[in-house]
Amino acid sequence: MALLWSISVVGQPAHYTTANAHSHNDYENPVPFKTAYAEGFGSIEADIFLQDGKLLVGHDLNEIKSQRTLEEYYLSPMQACLEKNHQHIYADTNRHLQLLIDVKTEAVSTLTQLIKVLRQYPQLIENPHVHFVISGNRPDPEKFNTYPSYILFDGELLKEYTAPALEKIALLSDNFIKYAFWNGKDTIPGTGITKLKKAINKAHAVKKPVRFWASPDNPNAWQQFMQLGVDYINTDKIKELSEFFK
């Protein structure tokens, strides 16, 4: 089911909506999860640290607070949404939600704890409209297929993967700066356009959606990313991007 979902969102949509929006570092918003969810975002990001057996949400160790758990900020609210919407994550039953979990501590031990926590939410891990995608510190790609079916991975755009590993990859992401030095004004430099098109075409050839992080975050940039066929538009400006799509 997860693989079929991954394939279905590949390629430039005929019409972009907030289903193509990714809330970058979502936990830094005044109201985590709920702000992006209210706008119908298709992808939401949470960075996690494993500390004293807890999965804590934050960008770095200075932000970690004992009460900021993955469960409180994301898993419990997501389960509440399922219960409200008759086991659909959104009232619109065609919508999916990808929780991109950026692992900041050692990969294997953090994932072991994450799986332990997720098993306490069977409604989430068994739901075809909810996807848990691991980014940041990840295990060796050759180990991807040893993880449960509800655990998928964020692949690296320029990396080569075996067929079994690719089956566990939900999307391919990369740092925009690797492709172009651009401040989001005017147009992307020609050499950058060429590199971006090549990378995006490579991802779409293996039926994977694409996301770029550290990218310019303004309407002009969003428009050009759409023209390139970037599947997930990365943003820290939830309301602004939502209005832009409207």
VOBA-1610 file (N, C-alpha, C; in pm, whole numbers, padded with zeros to 5 digits, always signed):
BEGIN
Met+00083-00121+00000Met+00000+00000+00000Met+00086+00125+00000Ala+00189+00125+00081Ala+00275+00244+00090Ala+00343+00271-00043Leu+00389+00164-00110Leu+00458+00182-00237Leu+00363+00238-00341Leu+00240+00187-00344Leu+00143+00237-00440Leu+00113+00385-00416Trp+00106+00422-00288Trp+00085+00564-00256Trp+00201+00646-00308Ser+00323+00598-00290Ser+00441+00671-00334Ser+00437+00695-00484Ile+00401+00593-00560Ile+00396+00605-00705Ile+00289+00704-00748Ser+00177+00704-00676Ser+00063+00785-00718Ser+00089+00935-00713Val+00184+00981-00632Val+00208+01124-00621Val+00325+01172-00706Val+00384+01081-00784Val+00502+01117-00862Val+00464+01197-00986Gly+00553+01289-01021Gly+00537+01366-01141Gly+00466+01497-01113Gln+00477+01589-01204Gln+00417+01720-01182Gln+00266+01708-01182Pro+00200+01741-01071Pro+00053+01733-01068Pro-00009+01829-01167Ala-00130+01794-01214Ala-00202+01885-01302Ala-00237+02012-01228His-00258+01997-01098His-00293+02113-01016His-00235+02093-00877Tyr-00148+02182-00836Tyr-00087+02172-00703Tyr-00187+02214-00596Thr-00185+02142-00485Thr-00265+02178-00369Thr-00175+02164-00247Thr-00231+02188-00129Thr-00152+02171-00007Thr-00116+02025+00019Ala-00173+01933-00057Ala-00127+01794-00051Ala+00019+01783-00095Asn+00065+01882-00171Asn+00204+01887-00219Asn+00293+01973-00130Ala+00243+02012-00014Ala+00318+02101+00075Ala+00382+02022+00189His+00506+02060+00221His+00581+01997+00330His+00613+02102+00436Ser+00564+02081+00558Ser+00590+02174+00668Ser+00725+02141+00731His+00826+02218+00692His+00964+02197+00736His+00979+02237+00883Asn+01048+02152+00962Asn+01067+02181+01105Asn+00936+02228+01169Asp+00833+02150+01147Asp+00698+02189+01186Asp+00686+02221+01334Tyr+00761+02152+01418Tyr+00754+02167+01564Tyr+00796+02307+01610Glu+00859+02386+01522Glu+00900+02521+01559Glu+00786+02622+01544Asn+00674+02578+01487Asn+00558+02666+01475Asn+00495+02690+01612Pro+00430+02805+01631Pro+00363+02831+01759Pro+00264+02720+01796Val+00198+02663+01695Val+00107+02550+01716Val+00153+02436+01625Pro+00240+02347+01675Pro+00288+02235+01593Pro+00174+02144+01547Phe+00194+02081+01436Phe+00102+01987+01372Phe-00029+02054+01328Lys-00102+02114+01421Lys-00238+02157+01393Lys-00244+02268+01288Thr-00140+02355+01283Thr-00142+02463+01184Thr-00131+02407+01043Ala-00034+02318+01021Ala-00016+02257+00889Ala-00133+02164+00856Tyr-00179+02091+00955Tyr-00292+01999+00934Tyr-00417+02077+00893Ala-00441+02188+00956Ala-00560+02269+00925Ala-00559+02318+00781Glu-00439+02331+00723Glu-00427+02374+00584Glu-00423+02256+00487Gly-00431+02135+00539Gly-00434+02016+00453Gly-00300+01974+00398Phe-00191+02006+00467Phe-00058+01971+00418Phe-00044+01818+00403Gly+00025+01779+00297Gly+00046+01637+00273Gly+00165+01580+00346Ser+00255+01666+00395Ser+00376+01619+00460Ser+00414+01715+00573Ile+00446+01658+00688Ile+00481+01736+00807Ile+00606+01676+00868Glu+00700+01760+00909Glu+00831+01713+00956Glu+00849+01734+01107Ala+00901+01630+01172Ala+00937+01638+01314Ala+01076+01581+01335Asp+01165+01659+01394Asp+01299+01610+01431Asp+01291+01545+01568Ile+01355+01429+01585Ile+01348+01361+01715Ile+01486+01324+01768Phe+01496+01325+01900Phe+01613+01279+01974Phe+01568+01168+02069Leu+01647+01065+02080Leu+01623+00962+02181Leu+01702+01002+02305Gln+01630+01026+02414Gln+01695+01068+02538Gln+01623+01004+02657Asp+01696+00923+02730Asp+01641+00854+02848Asp+01515+00776+02813Gly+01519+00711+02698Gly+01408+00627+02657Gly+01289+00701+02597Lys+01298+00834+02588Lys+01189+00914+02531Lys+01229+00967+02394Leu+01130+00983+02308Leu+01151+01045+02178Leu+01107+01190+02188Leu+01206+01279+02194Leu+01179+01420+02217Leu+01194+01499+02088Val+01110+01600+02073Val+01103+01678+01950Val+01180+01808+01965Gly+01266+01838+01867Gly+01342+01963+01867Gly+01447+01962+01759His+01501+02079+01729His+01602+02089+01622His+01742+02056+01672Asp+01769+02088+01798Asp+01899+02055+01856Asp+01880+02030+02006Leu+01987+01990+02071Leu+01976+01952+02212Leu+01931+02068+02300Asn+01961+02190+02261Asn+01920+02306+02341Asn+01768+02323+02344Glu+01699+02270+02243Glu+01554+02285+02236Glu+01480+02172+02307Ile+01551+02067+02344Ile+01485+01950+02401Ile+01428+01981+02539Lys+01302+01952+02555Lys+01234+01965+02684Lys+01157+01835+02707Ser+01154+01789+02829Ser+01099+01657+02858Ser+00954+01643+02813Gln+00878+01753+02814Gln+00737+01741+02779Gln+00713+01744+02628Arg+00818+01776+02550Arg+00800+01783+02404Arg+00823+01646+02342Thr+00730+01555+02360Thr+00747+01420+02306Thr+00680+01409+02170Leu+00728+01313+02092Leu+00668+01286+01961Leu+00521+01248+01979Glu+00492+01174+02083Glu+00354+01131+02106Glu+00262+01249+02131Glu+00304+01339+02219Glu+00218+01452+02254Glu+00199+01547+02137Tyr+00308+01574+02064Tyr+00302+01673+01957Tyr+00239+01620+01829Tyr+00257+01490+01800Tyr+00215+01438+01670Tyr+00129+01313+01675Leu+00171+01210+01743Leu+00100+01083+01735Leu-00040+01089+01795Ser-00053+01146+01912Ser-00185+01158+01974Ser-00280+01246+01893Pro-00234+01364+01846Pro-00323+01443+01760Pro-00362+01372+01630Met-00268+01296+01572Met-00301+01223+01450Met-00406+01115+01477Gln-00392+01046+01588Gln-00492+00945+01622Gln-00629+01009+01645Ala-00629+01124+01708Ala-00755+01196+01729Ala-00822+01232+01596Cys-00741+01266+01497Cys-00794+01298+01364Cys-00858+01175+01300Leu-00794+01060+01316Leu-00852+00936+01263Leu-00987+00907+01326Glu-00994+00922+01456Glu-01118+00894+01527Glu-01229+00990+01486Lys-01192+01114+01463Lys-01290+01215+01422Lys-01340+01190+01281Asn-01250+01143+01192Asn-01282+01129+01050Asn-01310+00985+01008His-01352+00903+01101His-01391+00765+01071His-01278+00688+01004Gln-01160+00697+01067Gln-01039+00626+01026Gln-00974+00682+00899His-01010+00802+00862His-00938+00876+00757His-00862+00989+00827Ile-00741+01015+00780Ile-00661+01117+00846Ile-00718+01257+00822Tyr-00778+01278+00705Tyr-00846+01404+00674Tyr-00993+01377+00645Ala-01075+01478+00662Ala-01216+01466+00625Ala-01230+01434+00477Asp-01140+01490+00396Asp-01131+01454+00254Asp-01067+01315+00248Thr-01145+01215+00216Thr-01098+01076+00225Thr-00993+01040+00121Asn-00967+01128+00027Asn-00861+01103-00072Asn-00725+01152-00025Arg-00722+01226+00086Arg-00597+01285+00134Arg-00515+01186+00217His-00384+01197+00204His-00288+01121+00284His-00207+01219+00368Leu-00142+01167+00470Leu-00050+01249+00549Leu+00079+01172+00573Gln+00188+01235+00536Gln+00322+01179+00557Gln+00386+01251+00675Leu+00422+01176+00779Leu+00499+01233+00889Leu+00645+01199+00864Leu+00721+01300+00827Leu+00863+01282+00800Leu+00938+01298+00932Ile+00995+01191+00982Ile+01062+01191+01111Ile+01212+01197+01089Asp+01271+01312+01122Asp+01414+01335+01104Asp+01487+01291+01231Val+01560+01181+01221Val+01627+01121+01337Val+01760+01192+01362Lys+01774+01250+01480Lys+01894+01326+01514Lys+01993+01247+01599Thr+01949+01139+01660Thr+02039+01054+01739Thr+02068+00927+01661Glu+02145+00837+01720Glu+02190+00716+01649Glu+02072+00642+01589Ala+02087+00602+01462Ala+01974+00553+01383Ala+01907+00430+01440Val+01983+00324+01463Val+01922+00195+01497Val+01851+00200+01632Ser+01916+00255+01734Ser+01855+00260+01866Ser+01733+00351+01867Thr+01740+00462+01793Thr+01625+00554+01789Thr+01508+00490+01716Leu+01536+00420+01606Leu+01429+00353+01533Leu+01368+00239+01614Thr+01450+00170+01690Thr+01398+00064+01776Thr+01296+00119+01875Gln+01329+00234+01935Gln+01235+00297+02028Gln+01114+00351+01955Leu+01134+00407+01837Leu+01023+00460+01759Leu+00922+00350+01726Ile+00972+00236+01684Ile+00883+00123+01653Ile+00806+00079+01777Lys+00875+00077+01889Lys+00809+00041+02015Lys+00695+00137+02046Val+00718+00266+02024Val+00615+00367+02049Val+00502+00355+01948Leu+00536+00340+01820Leu+00433+00334+01717Leu+00341+00214+01734Arg+00392+00106+01788Arg+00308-00012+01810Arg+00196+00014+01910Gln+00208+00122+01985Gln+00101+00159+02077Gln-00011+00235+02005Tyr+00008+00259+01875Tyr-00090+00331+01794Tyr-00129+00247+01672Pro-00195+00133+01695Pro-00228+00046+01582Pro-00315+00113+01477Gln-00400+00206+01519Gln-00484+00276+01420Gln-00400+00355+01321Leu-00286+00407+01368Leu-00198+00484+01281Leu-00116+00395+01190Ile-00052+00294+01247Ile+00042+00214+01166Ile-00030+00120+01069Glu-00158+00096+01093Glu-00234+00009+01002Glu-00318+00088+00903Asn-00307+00219+00907Asn-00392+00304+00823Asn-00324+00336+00691Pro-00387+00305+00578Pro-00324+00329+00447Pro-00309+00476+00410His-00373+00565+00488His-00365+00708+00458His-00258+00779+00540Val-00188+00705+00626Val-00084+00761+00713Val+00048+00694+00682His+00154+00773+00667His+00285+00719+00630His+00393+00777+00719Phe+00475+00690+00773Phe+00587+00731+00858Phe+00715+00713+00777Val+00784+00825+00754Val+00902+00825+00667Val+01022+00874+00747Ile+01129+00796+00747Ile+01247+00826+00828Ile+01352+00900+00746Ser+01394+01014+00799Ser+01499+01094+00738Ser+01611+01113+00841Gly+01709+01194+00806Gly+01820+01220+00899Gly+01910+01098+00913Asn+01938+01057+01036Asn+02020+00939+01058Asn+01939+00813+01027Arg+01985+00738+00929Arg+01914+00619+00883Arg+02007+00499+00885Pro+01953+00380+00898Pro+02038+00260+00891Pro+02092+00240+00750Asp+02180+00145+00736Asp+02231+00109+00603Asp+02113+00074+00513Pro+02110+00128+00390Pro+01998+00099+00299Pro+01973-00050+00279Glu+02078-00131+00291Glu+02058-00276+00276Glu+01976-00334+00390Lys+01957-00256+00496Lys+01876-00301+00610Lys+01734-00246+00604Phe+01705-00160+00507Phe+01573-00097+00502Phe+01460-00199+00507Asn+01476-00308+00430Asn+01365-00403+00419Asn+01351-00494+00541Thr+01435-00475+00642Thr+01419-00551+00767Thr+01324-00478+00863Tyr+01283-00357+00826Tyr+01194-00279+00912Tyr+01048-00305+00877Pro+00957-00283+00972Pro+00815-00311+00948Pro+00762-00235+00826Ser+00652-00285+00773Ser+00596-00226+00651Ser+00555-00081+00669Tyr+00522-00041+00792Tyr+00479+00097+00815Tyr+00596+00194+00832Ile+00718+00144+00826Ile+00837+00229+00831Ile+00894+00241+00689Leu+00892+00364+00637Leu+00951+00393+00506Leu+01067+00490+00526Phe+01138+00519+00419Phe+01258+00602+00432Phe+01260+00715+00329Asp+01326+00822+00369Asp+01353+00936+00282Asp+01489+00911+00220Gly+01492+00887+00090Gly+01619+00858+00024Gly+01695+00984-00014Glu+01823+00966-00045Glu+01908+01077-00089Glu+01907+01081-00242Leu+01875+01195-00296Leu+01847+01208-00438Leu+01961+01160-00528Leu+02085+01187-00490Leu+02199+01154-00576Leu+02257+01015-00548Lys+02199+00945-00453Lys+02251+00814-00414Lys+02188+00704-00498Glu+02265+00599-00523Glu+02213+00483-00596Glu+02166+00378-00495Tyr+02049+00320-00522Tyr+01992+00221-00432Tyr+01962+00092-00506Thr+01970-00018-00433Thr+01931-00147-00491Thr+01778-00149-00502Ala+01726-00242-00580Ala+01581-00253-00597Ala+01509-00279-00464Pro+01558-00369-00379Pro+01489-00391-00251Pro+01487-00267-00162Ala+01599-00192-00160Ala+01604-00070-00080Ala+01508+00035-00136Leu+01503+00044-00268Leu+01418+00144-00333Leu+01270+00120-00302Glu+01233-00005-00282Glu+01094-00037-00248Glu+01052+00021-00113Lys+01150+00046-00025Lys+01121+00101+00108Lys+01137+00254+00113Ile+01166+00314+00000Ile+01186+00459-00006Ile+01058+00527-00052Ala+01011+00623+00028Ala+00886+00693-00002Ala+00908+00814-00091Leu+01023+00880-00077Leu+01055+00998-00156Leu+01206+01016-00158Leu+01253+01103-00246Leu+01396+01134-00256Leu+01414+01283-00232Ser+01503+01316-00139Ser+01523+01456-00099Ser+01670+01495-00113Asp+01693+01627-00116Asp+01831+01674-00118Asp+01836+01822-00080Asn+01959+01866-00051Asn+01987+02005-00019Asn+01988+02084-00150Phe+01901+02182-00161Phe+01890+02260-00283Phe+02023+02324-00323Ile+02103+02360-00223Ile+02228+02432-00250Ile+02325+02349-00334Lys+02309+02218-00333Lys+02394+02133-00417Lys+02371+02158-00566Tyr+02258+02217-00599Tyr+02218+02230-00740Tyr+02225+02374-00791Ala+02200+02469-00702Ala+02200+02609-00748Ala+02220+02703-00631Phe+02296+02809-00654Phe+02306+02919-00560Phe+02206+03024-00607Trp+02097+03037-00532Trp+01986+03120-00578Trp+01910+03174-00458Asn+01877+03303-00462Asn+01809+03365-00349Asn+01658+03369-00364Gly+01607+03306-00469Gly+01461+03301-00487Gly+01405+03415-00570Lys+01492+03509-00612Lys+01448+03621-00695Lys+01475+03590-00842Asp+01402+03654-00931Asp+01418+03634-01075Asp+01406+03485-01108Thr+01499+03431-01186Thr+01490+03290-01224Thr+01612+03213-01176Ile+01597+03082-01164Ile+01708+02997-01124Ile+01815+03002-01233Pro+01943+03017-01198Pro+02049+03020-01300Pro+02044+02898-01390Gly+02084+02917-01515Gly+02074+02812-01616Gly+02140+02681-01578Thr+02261+02689-01521Thr+02330+02565-01483Thr+02253+02493-01372Gly+02191+02571-01284Gly+02111+02512-01177Gly+01988+02442-01231Ile+01923+02506-01327Ile+01806+02446-01390Ile+01841+02310-01450Thr+01953+02304-01518Thr+01995+02179-01581Thr+02016+02069-01477Lys+02086+02103-01370Lys+02112+02005-01264Lys+01982+01959-01197Leu+01894+02053-01172Leu+01768+02021-01106Leu+01682+01930-01194Lys+01671+01964-01320Lys+01590+01882-01411Lys+01645+01741-01419Lys+01776+01727-01425Lys+01837+01594-01434Lys+01805+01512-01309Ala+01817+01575-01192Ala+01791+01504-01066Ala+01644+01467-01053Ile+01556+01560-01087Ile+01412+01535-01076Ile+01371+01424-01173Asn+01422+01429-01294Asn+01390+01325-01392Asn+01439+01188-01346Lys+01556+01186-01282Lys+01611+01061-01231Lys+01518+01000-01126Ala+01468+01085-01037Ala+01376+01038-00932Ala+01246+00989-00992His+01191+01066-01083His+01064+01028-01143His+01075+00903-01228Ala+01194+00878-01281Ala+01214+00756-01360Ala+01200+00630-01276Val+01229+00642-01145Val+01211+00527-01055Val+01084+00546-00970Lys+00998+00636-01017Lys+00865+00657-00958Lys+00869+00702-00813Lys+00958+00798-00786Lys+00968+00855-00652Lys+00946+01006-00656Pro+00867+01059-00562Pro+00850+01204-00553Pro+00976+01271-00499Val+00987+01401-00521Val+01108+01477-00491Val+01078+01593-00396Arg+01174+01618-00306Arg+01167+01735-00217Arg+01307+01794-00204Phe+01316+01926-00202Phe+01443+01994-00176Phe+01430+02074-00047Trp+01531+02063+00040Trp+01536+02144+00161Trp+01645+02249+00147Ala+01644+02346+00238Ala+01733+02462+00231Ala+01712+02537+00099Ser+01589+02540+00055Ser+01555+02605-00072Ser+01488+02740-00046Pro+01495+02834-00140Pro+01424+02960-00124Pro+01276+02938-00095Asp+01219+03022-00012Asp+01084+02998+00039Asp+01000+03123+00017Asn+00961+03145-00109Asn+00878+03259-00142Asn+00795+03226-00267Pro+00692+03304-00299Pro+00604+03270-00411Pro+00676+03251-00545Asn+00775+03334-00572Asn+00847+03318-00698Asn+00919+03184-00704Ala+00981+03145-00594Ala+01049+03016-00588Ala+00950+02901-00598Trp+00839+02912-00526Trp+00738+02805-00530Trp+00689+02783-00673Gln+00667+02893-00744Gln+00619+02882-00882Gln+00720+02810-00970Gln+00847+02843-00954Gln+00949+02778-01037Gln+00969+02631-01000Phe+00955+02599-00872Phe+00964+02458-00832Phe+00847+02378-00890Met+00731+02439-00894Met+00616+02373-00956Met+00641+02349-01105Gln+00697+02447-01171Gln+00724+02432-01314Gln+00825+02322-01341Leu+00916+02300-01244Leu+01016+02193-01257Leu+00958+02055-01224Gly+00842+02053-01160Gly+00783+01925-01123Gly+00827+01874-00988Val+00872+01964-00898Val+00906+01923-00762Val+00776+01882-00693Asp+00773+01763-00636Asp+00648+01707-00585Asp+00605+01764-00451Tyr+00703+01786-00361Tyr+00673+01844-00231Tyr+00744+01979-00222Ile+00665+02084-00198Ile+00720+02218-00183Ile+00753+02238-00036Asn+00880+02256-00006Asn+00930+02270+00131Asn+00907+02412+00180Thr+00846+02427+00298Thr+00819+02564+00345Thr+00822+02576+00497Asp+00855+02696+00543Asp+00837+02736+00682Asp+00720+02834+00692Lys+00656+02861+00579Lys+00550+02962+00572Lys+00418+02893+00538Ile+00361+02830+00637Ile+00243+02746+00616Ile+00126+02823+00556Lys+00087+02929+00620Lys-00029+03005+00575Lys-00007+03066+00436Glu+00115+03119+00416Glu+00145+03185+00289Glu+00140+03086+00172Leu+00200+02967+00193Leu+00198+02868+00085Leu+00057+02819+00060Ser-00020+02801+00164Ser-00159+02758+00147Ser-00237+02859+00063Glu-00221+02986+00094Glu-00289+03091+00018Glu-00239+03094-00126Phe-00111+03071-00145Phe-00053+03069-00279Phe-00118+02960-00364Phe-00134+02841-00308Phe-00197+02733-00382Phe-00343+02763-00416Lys-00410+02835-00326Lys-00550+02870-00353Lys-00563+02969-00468
//
